[in-house]
Amino acid sequence: MTGMPTHLPARLLLGALSLLAGVGIAHAQARTTTPTRLVVVELFQSQGCSSCPPAEANLNAIAGRPDILALSWGVTYWDSLGWKDTFASPAFTDRQWAYARHRGRSDVWTPQVYVDGHADLVGVDRGQLDQAIARAGMQGPTLSWQHGQLIVGAGKPAGTCDVWLVRYDPRTIQVAIGAGENGGRTLPHRNVVRELVHLGRWDGSPRAFTVPPSTLDGLSTAALVQLANGGEILGAGKAPAAF
């Protein structure tokens, strides 16, 4: 259109650029402060169980995804089959039993996968596992890490929750099985849980929990906020690498 300026005055141009820069910073800050939805995939397995390697392979395949907290728990009740699981702990067996009791079950088995402490499946069918992950939709408190503490934000849980600290080995560990059902095989394990610590309870009010030092080197750290006694996981978070 004739008579209209083809360039903005310098002061208006600078102002417009400043506004756009401010909007860009605001969006960048929103991206940094908005937590990624994290799906917790827990596999209960034993090195002495011949049915477990396919489920372990599925867990290994998703262990590096940033939107998933994949955890491999070694249980103890198959240690009598001729091979004692090198990573198993009675505490991990107790965790699986807590899930079973919460659901009114009288038995546990391997392999077994829980997704967000809610859906459970055998775990050997990758398609079924992917579907369970896609359906997961955890809605719970925010978790953050600062100054040696885990900070759990406000929320409205259906009941009292346990706050768990989990430390796991992110490496792929090749385990040579010397006897039992998998004797002679070398099985890759990833995200093997090595420490489980009960930090305390959470009732919906914001709370800080002191994080104790690890007893082992090279482990990654995560936390779970879970309805007490084997209920659903409401919140989860991975700690920064240097935590």
LUMTIMAR-180779 format. One line per field, with one value per residue (C-alpha): residue number from 1; residue in three letters; x, y, z. Coordinates in steps of 0.5 Angstrom, whole numbers, plus 500, padded with zeros to 3 digits. Example, Ala and Ser with C-alpha at 12.3 -4.5 7.8 and 13.67 -1.06 7.14 Angstrom:
num: c(1_2)
residuo: c(ALA_SER)
east: c(525_527)
north: c(491_498)
up: c(516_514)
END
This chain:
num: c(1_2_3_4_5_6_7_8_9_10_11_12_13_14_15_16_17_18_19_20_21_22_23_24_25_26_27_28_29_30_31_32_33_34_35_36_37_38_39_40_41_42_43_44_45_46_47_48_49_50_51_52_53_54_55_56_57_58_59_60_61_62_63_64_65_66_67_68_69_70_71_72_73_74_75_76_77_78_79_80_81_82_83_84_85_86_87_88_89_90_91_92_93_94_95_96_97_98_99_100_101_102_103_104_105_106_107_108_109_110_111_112_113_114_115_116_117_118_119_120_121_122_123_124_125_126_127_128_129_130_131_132_133_134_135_136_137_138_139_140_141_142_143_144_145_146_147_148_149_150_151_152_153_154_155_156_157_158_159_160_161_162_163_164_165_166_167_168_169_170_171_172_173_174_175_176_177_178_179_180_181_182_183_184_185_186_187_188_189_190_191_192_193_194_195_196_197_198_199_200_201_202_203_204_205_206_207_208_209_210_211_212_213_214_215_216_217_218_219_220_221_222_223_224_225_226_227_228_229_230_231_232_233_234_235_236_237_238_239_240_241_242_243)
residuo: c(MET_THR_GLY_MET_PRO_THR_HIS_LEU_PRO_ALA_ARG_LEU_LEU_LEU_GLY_ALA_LEU_SER_LEU_LEU_ALA_GLY_VAL_GLY_ILE_ALA_HIS_ALA_GLN_ALA_ARG_THR_THR_THR_PRO_THR_ARG_LEU_VAL_VAL_VAL_GLU_LEU_PHE_GLN_SER_GLN_GLY_CYS_SER_SER_CYS_PRO_PRO_ALA_GLU_ALA_ASN_LEU_ASN_ALA_ILE_ALA_GLY_ARG_PRO_ASP_ILE_LEU_ALA_LEU_SER_TRP_GLY_VAL_THR_TYR_TRP_ASP_SER_LEU_GLY_TRP_LYS_ASP_THR_PHE_ALA_SER_PRO_ALA_PHE_THR_ASP_ARG_GLN_TRP_ALA_TYR_ALA_ARG_HIS_ARG_GLY_ARG_SER_ASP_VAL_TRP_THR_PRO_GLN_VAL_TYR_VAL_ASP_GLY_HIS_ALA_ASP_LEU_VAL_GLY_VAL_ASP_ARG_GLY_GLN_LEU_ASP_GLN_ALA_ILE_ALA_ARG_ALA_GLY_MET_GLN_GLY_PRO_THR_LEU_SER_TRP_GLN_HIS_GLY_GLN_LEU_ILE_VAL_GLY_ALA_GLY_LYS_PRO_ALA_GLY_THR_CYS_ASP_VAL_TRP_LEU_VAL_ARG_TYR_ASP_PRO_ARG_THR_ILE_GLN_VAL_ALA_ILE_GLY_ALA_GLY_GLU_ASN_GLY_GLY_ARG_THR_LEU_PRO_HIS_ARG_ASN_VAL_VAL_ARG_GLU_LEU_VAL_HIS_LEU_GLY_ARG_TRP_ASP_GLY_SER_PRO_ARG_ALA_PHE_THR_VAL_PRO_PRO_SER_THR_LEU_ASP_GLY_LEU_SER_THR_ALA_ALA_LEU_VAL_GLN_LEU_ALA_ASN_GLY_GLY_GLU_ILE_LEU_GLY_ALA_GLY_LYS_ALA_PRO_ALA_ALA_PHE)
east: c(500_503_505_506_513_517_521_520_523_530_527_520_525_529_523_520_526_527_520_521_527_523_518_524_527_520_519_526_525_518_522_527_522_517_518_518_513_517_514_517_518_520_522_522_527_532_538_536_530_530_524_527_532_527_524_530_532_526_528_535_532_528_533_536_530_529_522_522_525_527_529_531_530_533_529_531_526_529_536_535_535_542_544_544_543_549_544_538_536_531_528_527_523_519_518_514_511_508_505_502_499_496_492_490_494_497_503_509_513_518_519_514_513_510_508_508_506_499_499_503_505_510_514_516_512_515_509_504_510_510_502_502_508_503_497_501_499_502_499_503_507_513_520_526_534_538_543_543_536_530_524_517_512_504_499_493_494_489_492_499_505_512_518_523_530_533_540_541_547_546_551_550_553_555_553_556_551_555_549_542_537_541_548_553_549_552_546_546_543_542_539_540_538_543_540_533_532_526_526_520_512_509_502_501_504_511_517_524_528_535_539_544_550_551_555_557_560_558_550_545_539_532_526_519_513_508_502_504_504_505_500_501_507_504_511_518_524_531_537_542_548_553_548)
north: c(500_507_512_506_506_500_499_500_505_503_504_500_494_493_493_488_484_484_482_476_474_474_470_465_465_464_458_455_456_452_446_446_446_442_434_429_424_418_410_405_398_393_386_381_375_370_368_361_362_359_363_370_371_374_378_381_382_386_391_391_394_400_401_407_411_418_417_410_408_401_396_389_386_379_375_369_364_360_360_353_351_350_357_363_369_374_380_378_380_378_386_385_379_382_388_383_379_386_387_380_381_388_384_379_373_367_366_370_368_370_373_378_386_391_398_404_399_398_393_387_382_376_381_376_379_386_388_387_391_397_397_397_403_407_406_408_415_417_423_425_429_433_430_434_433_439_439_432_432_429_434_431_436_437_432_429_421_416_414_414_413_410_414_409_411_406_405_401_399_403_398_392_387_380_374_367_362_356_352_351_352_357_353_355_361_368_373_381_384_392_397_392_394_394_398_399_405_407_414_415_417_422_424_429_435_438_434_434_427_427_422_417_416_410_404_402_406_407_407_411_414_414_415_412_415_409_408_404_396_395_400_404_408_416_419_417_421_420_424_428_424_427_426)
up: c(500_498_503_509_511_509_515_523_527_530_537_535_532_538_543_538_538_546_547_542_546_552_550_547_554_557_553_554_562_561_557_563_569_566_568_563_564_567_566_571_569_574_572_577_575_577_573_575_571_564_562_564_559_554_559_561_554_553_559_557_550_553_559_556_554_558_559_562_569_568_574_574_581_582_587_591_591_585_588_590_583_583_581_586_583_584_585_588_595_600_600_593_594_599_594_589_595_597_590_590_597_595_589_594_590_594_590_586_579_574_570_572_570_573_570_574_580_576_570_571_565_564_560_554_549_547_543_550_554_549_550_557_557_552_556_563_565_572_575_582_585_582_585_585_587_591_596_598_599_595_595_594_592_594_592_594_594_596_602_605_601_601_599_596_594_588_586_580_575_569_565_561_566_562_567_566_569_572_574_574_568_565_566_561_558_559_560_559_565_565_570_576_582_588_593_596_602_605_606_609_608_604_606_600_604_601_604_603_605_606_601_604_601_596_599_592_586_579_581_578_583_583_587_587_591_592_595_601_602_594_591_585_584_584_582_580_578_576_580_576_574_579_585)
END
